[in-house]
Amino acid sequence: MEHESQRIERHIEAKKEQLGRNLDELGTRVKSTLDWRSHYERNPWLFLSVAFCGSAAASAMISGGRGSFSPHSGFGRTWSNVQSALMSVAAQYAQNLMEEVIPGFREEFQARAERHHV
């Protein structure tokens, strides 16, 4: 009986150590996935584009749509299309990041998107 309880204790301890290693690995993966510096190093133009669009959008909001950013001007329509395209790319990039961190995220996201579009 004593031998069996020792075996069970060793098994529990081994599982606890394995769980600790898995949690450490998961923490490392989450940290590296969410580290904006590594993503910036791989995609500097994406970050610069988002920063540029954000500042231009803020400028347009502050000016109340007057001037060259007016949505009725040719440039305003083009600029609006550029912003929409960049936001789509950024959203797709965010979805890809989430899929790396949380397996199954993409399927759940798509299922919810389909329910809201019906």
N, C-alpha and C positions, 0 to 999 in steps of 0.2 A: 504494500500500500504506500509506504514511504517513497519507494522508487517511482511509482506512478505520479505522485504529487510533485516530485522534483522534476520529472519530465514535463509536466504541465507548466510548472513555473518557468523552466527554460524556454519552452515554446512561447509563453506569454512575453517573456523578456525579449526574445528574438523578434517577435511581431512588433513590440513597442519600439525597438531600435529601427526596424524596417520602416515603420510609420514615421518616425522622426526623420529618417533620411529622405523619405518621400516628401514630407512637408518642407524640408530644407530645399530640396530640388524645386518644388513648386514655387516657393518664395523667390528663389533665384530667377526662375523663368519669368515670373510676374514682374519682378523688379527690372529685368533686362528688357522685357517687352514694353513696359511703361516708361522706360528711360528715354526722354525726348532727345537727349544728346546723340544716342546711337541712331535714332531715326533721322535726326537732322544730318548726321554724317552720311547716311545712305541716300537721303532725298533733300538736299539743301534747296533745290528749286521749288519744291512743294511748299516748304516753310516760308520761303521768300515770297512766293505767290500769294499764300494765304495772308501774310503780313501786309503785303501791298494792297490786296483786295479789301482787307479789313480797314486799313487806314483810308482808302478811297471811299469806302461805304460810309465810314464815320464822317468824312469830310462832306459827302453828299447829304447826309442827314443833318449835319450842323448847318449847312448852307440852305437847307429847306428845298433842295432840288433845283435851285437857281443856277444859272450859268451852264457850263459845258457838260455837267452831269445830269442835266434835265432829262427825264425819261422820254420826252418828246423829241429830243434832238437825235440825229443819226448816231452821234457818238454815245449818247445816253443809252440807246437801244443796244448798241454793240457792247458797251460796258456792262449792261445788264446781262447779256448773254455770256460774257466772259466770267462774271461773278457766278452765274448759275453753273457754268461748266466746272469752275474751280471748286465750288461747294459740292458738286456731285463727286468729283475726284476725291476730295477730302473725306466725304461720307463713306465712300467705298474703301478708302484707306483705313478709316476708323473701324469699319466692319471687319476688314481683314485682320487688324490688330486684335480685336475682340475674339475672333475665331481662333487665333493663336493661343490666347490665354484661356478661353473657355470653350472647350470642344462642344460642338452642337449649337453654338450661338447662331451661326448663319441660318440653320434650318428653322430655329425658333423665330428669328427675326423675319424671315421670309413668310412664315406661316402667319405671323401677326400682321405683316404688311398686306397680305392677301385678304385677311379678314376685314381690314379697314378700307380696302379699295372696292369692296363688294357693294 
